[in-house]
Amino acid sequence: MIINRIFPVAFLLLIVSLPLQAAENTVSEPQQSLFSLENDNAINGRVRAMQYAELSSVMDARIKRITVQEGSGFRKGDLLVEFDCALENAELSRASATYETATERAQISQELVELDSISKLELVSAKSDAVKARAEQRIWQEKVRRCRIYAPYDGHVAALHVQPYEYARAGDKLMKILDDTQFEVEALIPSNWLTSMTMGMPFSLVIDETGMTYQAAVKNIGAEIDSVSQTVKLVGIIQGDTRGLITGMSGRLIMPFSEGGR
């Protein structure tokens, strides 16, 4: 009899306490930003160099020398690749000699016209030959200029695709270079965050590989939203000291607003 009286009371207390416990758990759970380190749903971005290039050959020639190795650094204006251009240099010498001769002939023709020794038509022909010779010289000067590839900016060699003495054809990839003095971070963010973001907005980036924190600012926001994932591309420029960063690193974005603040 005592058990029969206690059971209904205990059951009733259990039913009443369950909603209260659920409400207590809901209230006590701290509200976290979607961008916080503790949240598994925080957005990760990928670090990339602001400037990078895949250098290709613009001529068919044998590679004479490569002055850098994969991973090595270089300064703007440094020689990276030199082709064997003995033929091109010989053609340039011939074109230069032809231009010099044609120029002298045109000058002499001018003097002879003034003495009525030759016709004006012969003078025009001599000047035309000089112009053609100058054009030919410029063509070979440009071809010789292409025999050497110089660094367009300070950076490092990310990948090397060829070796000295190999034959490269026009369009063949030689090396990939990147400017590692300036970095960007690229991430896909939910489209409903756009109402809380502005150009130049500062945020932080915590690198997964090193745990170091860097300061960044919103540089660009994509012009198109992916209709399936409801995401849009965000590009931020990393500011201040970028030592320790390597292209390809990933990091978690810490934004100055939370889900509840929108």
C-alpha positions, 0 to 999 in steps of 0.5 A: 500500500505504501509503495502504491501511494509513493509511486504516483507522487514520484512520477508526478515530480519527475514529469514536472522536473523535466521541463525545468531541467531543460529550461535550466540547461538552455539558460545556462549554456553560454551564447557563442559566436559562430566565429569563436575558437570553441565552436566547431562550426567556426569558419576556416579560411585558406592563406594565399599569396597576393601575387603569384605566377606560373612562369612559362617559356616564350620561345623554343630553346635549350635552358642554359642555366637556372639560378634558383631552386625550389623553395629558394628566395629571390629579389625583384630583378634577379635573373631566374632562367637563362636560355641558350640564345647563341643564334638569336645573338648572332642574328641581332649582331647581323641586324645591327650591322645592317641597320648601321650600314643602311643609316650611313647610306641614307645619310650619304644619299641625302648629301648626294641629293643636295648635290643633284648627284642622285634622284630623290627617289633613290633617297627615299629608297635609302631611307626606307631601307634604313627604317626596315633595318631598324625594325629588323634590329628591334625584332631581334633585340626583343628575341634576345631580351626573352632569352632571360627571365627576371623576377617581377617581385620579391618572393620564393620559388614554389615549384620548379618544373624544368632543369638546366640543359632541358629543351623548352618549347614556347608555353612550357611551364618553367616554375611557379613563383609567389610573393610571400611578403603579402598574404590574403585569406580566402573563406566561404561564409554564410550569405546571411552574414552579409548584413553584418559585414562591411568593407575594411572590417577588421578580424583575426585569423588563428592559424591551425598549423602554428596557433599564431594569431594575425590581424586582417581586414575584409578586402572583397566580398563575392558578387555571387551567392551559391544557391545550393550552399548559401555561401559567398566568398570572402577575401581578407588582406592580412595586415602587419607582421606576416612572419611565419605564414606560408601559402596554403596554411589554414586558419579560423576566422574570429569576427567582431560580431556574434550570431546574437548580435545580428 
